[in-house]
Amino acid sequence: MEWKIDQNYLLNKDARVLAVDDAPFSRGNNFTWLLGLIMRVDGTIENLAKVSIKVDGEDATNAVGELVSIMGDGIRMIMLQGITFGGFNVVDIAALFKNTRVPVAVVIDRMPDMKSIEEALKKHFKDWQSRIEKMRNKIYSDGKVYYQFEGIDPNLGMKFIKRFIRNGNYPEPLRVANLIASIL
């Protein structure tokens, strides 16, 4: 049986998202933090948590899943500030959705230069092919911001995300998560 999202949950006035961003790090660091922030549509921040990930590791997918577990039920979407954290620690959004059953949206402010990313991965990682494959999700745009989705129709996903935009073009949960993560 295929799992289907209940659109009414997304349209609820108390709908909540988990926004995820990473803390700054140096190439010499072995780990950095992933910050998870729960925000309702009305802008209320309900919870914060952090988990560590390896810089250039392979544990970002599991770490985001751990944030979902820590934060509890009721998350309607996972919003990621990009698909890589701590350098090239890539989130496999298909696996994340499969494990959590929460739709995933990757939000970025510009189209990635996949050729340069692939060159960097080839230069530094033996497993570069598996990392690049995790990044090859279809990219959608509303003309201002770029998105990747898993577990939700892209049109519905963009409609839901737009409920979280207060000023400018970027969703408020990711903006706040970025501010908080920057001081960890």
C-alpha positions as CSV (number, residue, x, y, z in Angstrom):
1,M,0.0,0.0,0.0
2,E,1.4,3.4,-1.0
3,W,1.6,6.0,1.7
4,K,-0.3,9.3,0.9
5,I,0.0,12.6,2.6
6,D,-3.2,14.1,4.1
7,Q,-3.3,17.6,2.5
8,N,-5.6,18.8,5.4
9,Y,-2.6,18.5,7.7
10,L,-0.6,20.9,5.5
11,L,-3.4,23.4,5.4
12,N,-4.0,23.4,9.2
13,K,-3.3,26.7,10.9
14,D,-1.0,24.9,13.4
15,A,1.0,23.0,10.8
16,R,4.6,22.5,11.9
17,V,7.9,22.0,10.0
18,L,11.3,20.9,11.1
19,A,13.9,23.2,9.6
20,V,17.4,21.9,9.5
21,D,20.7,23.8,8.9
22,D,24.3,23.1,9.9
23,A,26.7,25.1,12.1
24,P,29.9,26.6,10.7
25,F,32.9,24.4,10.7
26,S,36.5,24.3,9.6
27,R,38.0,21.7,7.3
28,G,40.2,20.5,10.2
29,N,37.1,19.8,12.3
30,N,35.9,16.2,12.6
31,F,32.3,17.1,13.3
32,T,29.8,19.9,13.3
33,W,26.3,20.4,14.5
34,L,23.0,20.1,12.7
35,L,20.3,22.3,14.2
36,G,16.7,21.3,14.1
37,L,14.0,23.9,14.7
38,I,10.2,23.3,14.9
39,M,8.1,26.2,13.7
40,R,4.4,26.6,13.2
41,V,2.8,28.4,10.3
42,D,2.1,31.4,12.7
43,G,5.8,31.8,13.3
44,T,5.9,30.3,16.8
45,I,9.1,28.3,17.5
46,E,8.1,25.2,19.5
47,N,11.4,23.4,19.9
48,L,15.1,23.3,19.1
49,A,17.6,20.4,19.1
50,K,21.0,19.7,17.8
51,V,22.9,16.5,16.8
52,S,26.4,16.1,15.6
53,I,27.5,14.9,12.2
54,K,30.9,14.1,10.7
55,V,32.4,16.7,8.4
56,D,32.4,15.2,4.9
57,G,30.9,12.1,6.5
58,E,27.9,9.9,5.5
59,D,25.7,10.3,8.6
60,A,23.6,13.4,7.7
61,T,20.5,11.3,6.6
62,N,20.5,9.5,9.9
63,A,21.1,12.7,11.9
64,V,18.1,14.4,10.3
65,G,16.1,11.3,11.1
66,E,17.3,11.5,14.7
67,L,16.1,15.1,14.9
68,V,12.7,13.9,13.7
69,S,12.7,11.4,16.5
70,I,13.8,13.9,19.1
71,M,11.2,16.4,18.0
72,G,8.2,14.0,18.2
73,D,5.1,13.6,16.2
74,G,3.2,16.3,14.3
75,I,6.0,17.4,11.9
76,R,4.3,18.0,8.5
77,M,7.5,18.6,6.5
78,I,11.2,18.5,6.8
79,M,12.8,21.6,5.3
80,L,16.5,21.3,4.6
81,Q,18.8,24.3,3.9
82,G,20.4,22.6,1.0
83,I,21.2,18.9,0.5
84,T,24.7,18.8,1.9
85,F,25.8,19.6,5.5
86,G,29.2,19.7,7.1
87,G,30.9,19.9,3.7
88,F,29.8,17.0,1.5
89,N,27.8,15.0,4.0
90,V,24.8,14.5,1.7
91,V,21.2,13.8,2.8
92,D,19.5,11.0,0.9
93,I,16.1,12.6,0.8
94,A,14.4,9.4,-0.6
95,A,15.8,7.3,2.3
96,L,14.9,10.1,4.8
97,F,11.3,10.1,3.6
98,K,11.1,6.3,3.5
99,N,12.4,6.1,7.2
100,T,10.3,9.0,8.6
101,R,7.2,9.1,6.4
102,V,7.5,12.9,6.6
103,P,7.7,14.8,3.3
104,V,11.1,16.4,2.6
105,A,11.8,19.7,0.9
106,V,15.3,20.9,0.0
107,V,15.4,24.7,-0.3
108,I,18.2,26.6,-2.0
109,D,18.6,30.2,-3.2
110,R,20.5,29.4,-6.4
111,M,20.8,26.6,-9.0
112,P,23.7,24.4,-8.0
113,D,26.7,24.1,-10.3
114,M,26.6,20.3,-10.6
115,K,29.7,20.1,-12.8
116,S,31.9,21.9,-10.2
117,I,30.3,19.8,-7.4
118,E,31.0,16.6,-9.3
119,E,34.7,17.7,-10.0
120,A,35.2,18.4,-6.3
121,L,33.6,15.1,-5.2
122,K,35.8,13.2,-7.7
123,K,38.9,14.9,-6.4
124,H,38.3,14.3,-2.7
125,F,36.1,11.2,-2.3
126,K,36.4,7.5,-3.4
127,D,32.6,7.2,-3.1
128,W,31.9,10.3,-5.2
129,Q,29.4,8.5,-7.4
130,S,27.1,7.6,-4.5
131,R,27.3,11.1,-3.1
132,I,26.4,12.7,-6.5
133,E,23.5,10.3,-7.0
134,K,21.9,11.5,-3.8
135,M,22.0,15.0,-5.2
136,R,20.4,14.2,-8.5
137,N,16.8,14.9,-7.5
138,K,14.7,17.0,-9.9
139,I,15.0,20.7,-9.1
140,Y,11.9,22.9,-9.3
141,S,11.7,26.7,-9.1
142,D,9.1,29.3,-8.5
143,G,11.3,31.8,-10.3
144,K,12.9,33.0,-7.0
145,V,14.0,29.9,-5.0
146,Y,14.9,26.3,-6.0
147,Y,13.5,23.2,-4.5
148,Q,13.8,19.4,-4.4
149,F,11.0,17.3,-3.0
150,E,10.4,13.8,-1.8
151,G,7.1,12.4,-0.6
152,I,5.0,15.3,-1.7
153,D,3.8,16.7,-5.0
154,P,6.0,19.6,-5.9
155,N,3.1,22.0,-6.5
156,L,1.6,21.2,-3.1
157,G,5.1,21.3,-1.5
158,M,5.7,24.8,-2.9
159,K,2.3,25.9,-1.8
160,F,2.9,24.7,1.8
161,I,6.4,26.3,1.9
162,K,5.0,29.7,0.8
163,R,2.8,29.7,3.9
164,F,6.1,30.1,5.8
165,I,7.5,33.1,3.8
166,R,7.2,36.4,5.7
167,N,9.5,38.7,3.9
168,G,11.5,38.2,0.8
169,N,11.6,34.8,-0.9
170,Y,12.9,32.4,1.8
171,P,10.9,30.4,4.3
172,E,11.1,31.8,7.9
173,P,11.9,28.5,9.6
174,L,15.1,28.1,7.5
175,R,16.1,31.7,8.0
176,V,15.8,31.4,11.8
177,A,17.5,28.0,11.8
178,N,20.4,29.5,9.9
179,L,20.7,32.4,12.4
180,I,20.7,30.1,15.4
181,A,23.1,27.5,13.8
182,S,25.5,30.3,12.9
183,I,26.3,30.7,16.6
184,L,26.8,27.1,17.6
